[in-house]
Amino acid sequence: MKTMADIYDLLKEYGTFIYTRDPLGDLALMEDEIKELYKAQVLDIKDYQMALLLIRQRETKERSKMQQDDA
């Protein structure tokens, strides 16, 4: 798992489609779904950790973009 697209594809594979028109909300939902897949032992620890890292990096980007838009 190397990109956000990989995470979207993984979630789609398990029937989860996330799009709420709120980027931060989408990321929170994605993180919850990834955690549930890990708890269900669908994901191994490496993919789980990488997915959370990618989601959190994107969340940081989105938050800084929102702050720039407010300024």
N, C-alpha and C positions, 0 to 999 in steps of 0.2 A: 504494500500500500504506500503510494508515493504522492498522490495528489488528492484534492477534494473530489475530483471526478471518480477516482477509485472508490471513495467512500459512498458517493451517490450510487454507483453501480452495485456495490455490495448491498446497500439497503434495498435497492430495486429488486435484487436477486431474491430477497426474502419478503418481497411484497410491500415494502415501505416506500411511499412517495411523499416527500416533504417539500411543500412550497406554500408559504403563508404570506408572501409579499413583505415579510419582515425578516431581513437577513439575520439579525441577532436571535430572533425567535426560531428561525430555521436551524441555526447552529445549536441552540439549546435542545431542540427536539432530536436532532441528529445525535448529539452526545447521549441523550437518554436511550435512544434506540441501540447505539453501539454498546452501552453498558448492559442493556438487556440481552443482546446477542452474546456478550461475553459471559454473563451469568448463566445463560443457557448452554454454555460450552460450545458455541458455534464458532467463536473466534479464539485463536490462540493468543497468548499474552503479548507476543510481538506485534501482531496486527492491531490488537486492542490499544496498546500504548501508542503506536504510530497514528492510529485514527484520532485518539484524543489529542495528541500533539498537533496534528494538522488542523483539527477543529478549533483548538484554542489559539493557534497562530492566526487563523482566519478571523476569529472573534476579535483579537487585538487589532488587526487591520481594519475591520469594520468600525470598531469603536473610535479609532484615530481618524478615520474618514468622516465619521459623524461629527467629531469635535472640530475638524477643519471646516466642515460645512456650516457649523454654528458660528464660527468666528467671522 
